[in-house]
Amino acid sequence: AIETLLQYFDWMPQNTDDPKPQTDEEDYVDDFGFYPNRSEAEIVSAMRYYHVRNIVRSHRVRTLPTIDTKTETSMDANNDGHYTYSILPFKSTISNAGRGVFIDGFAPAGTLLSFFPGKVWPKEHLMTASLQTQMQFSQNDPRNQLSMRYDDILIDSRQSPYTVVKNLWAAGHIVNHPPPPIKSTMCVEEASESDDDQSKDDDESSNPTYHFQPRQGPNCVTVPINFTEGLLTDQNERLREYIPNEYELPPKSWAKDVFEKEKVVMHGMGLIALRDLKDEELFYDYRMSPNENAKGSLYPSWYYVWDVDAAANRWCTDDE
């Protein structure tokens, strides 16, 4: 990605012997997951500016001192083992997937990694939305950027930006669903060693088998976030502008009084790490709702159901 910027701004050293990539094709995708040859020169220039800006911001975030809240003193990352992190959109490791989101640095399991930006639809307004609005939700989500919380609050990220962002962590809407596990052929020796106590057909060892490699599958999971008045008091008030959401229609007062223990400024959604993460692409299980009206498969061809029980629980499906 840095080389892409160096070449664009003509900052690349002239004595390099590395071959230049072919960038004149219309379908060329750069290391940011961006199609520069499909855009006007002014758009490309603006995008490159924000690419540089976001990389600089990410670096500054990682190098800012960590403050001990008890002593209000700076902690040296080299001494206490604490590392900061940021996230950046780059070209996904999944073929033909476009952009993906990568963690820059280290984040331990349980870390809040990202926010889902966009318009927020409270449940009571979804239930009374017009037929046209409901049809738009059900039929116009080509990039799977409509996210439903477990309390039926909808986050609509379809119009949210990818690069020009106020909050550097507001990129949850472009995190990809993990690709399916690698298909491979189990050799006869492996089959006999792992299944000595089971009967087998003579040709079973030649059938494709899913093999789960380390670090495959989801590495983060969605979590509802409520931005409350208590979080935005005194010196934290300035953080209000970094909330990447706004209500399409504000919650009704009776709903807020009944369901919220604390006054909520904004309902949101985020991603937390399922394991320790370092310098890798983020993936979370979309848990897509099955299309009961589809001909053939209930899901798109690229979609792999990583957790059958979780999907059935989320959408109340039953195989019986």
HELIX and SHEET records of a PDB file:
HELIX    1   1 ILE A    2  TYR A    8  1                                   7    
HELIX    2   2 PRO A   36  ARG A   38  5                                   3    
HELIX    3   3 ALA A   41  THR A   63  1                                  23    
HELIX    4   4 ALA A   77  ASP A   80  1                                   4    
HELIX    5   5 LYS A  123  MET A  127  1                                   5    
HELIX    6   6 LEU A  131  GLN A  139  1                                   9    
HELIX    7   7 GLY A  172  ILE A  174  5                                   3    
HELIX    8   8 VAL A  188  SER A  194  1                                   7    
HELIX    9   9 GLU A  204  SER A  206  5                                   3    
HELIX   10  10 GLU A  229  LEU A  232  5                                   4    
HELIX   11  11 ASP A  234  TYR A  242  5                                   9    
HELIX   12  12 SER A  253  PHE A  259  1                                   7    
HELIX   13  13 VAL A  308  TRP A  315  1                                   8    
SHEET    1   A 2 THR A  66  ASP A  68  0                                        
SHEET    2   A 2 THR A  73  MET A  75 -1                                        
SHEET    1   B 3 TYR A  85  LYS A  91  0                                        
SHEET    2   B 3 ARG A  99  ALA A 107 -1                                        
SHEET    3   B 3 LEU A 277  LYS A 278 -1                                        
SHEET    1   C 3 LEU A 112  PHE A 115  0                                        
SHEET    2   C 3 VAL A 264  ALA A 273 -1                                        
SHEET    3   C 3 CYS A 220  THR A 228 -1                                        
SHEET    1   D 4 LEU A 146  MET A 148  0                                        
SHEET    2   D 4 LEU A 154  ASP A 156 -1                                        
SHEET    3   D 4 GLY A 118  TRP A 121 -1                                        
SHEET    4   D 4 ASN A 245  TYR A 247  1                                        
SHEET    1   E 2 ILE A 182  THR A 185  0                                        
SHEET    2   E 2 PRO A 208  HIS A 211 -1                                        
END                                                                             
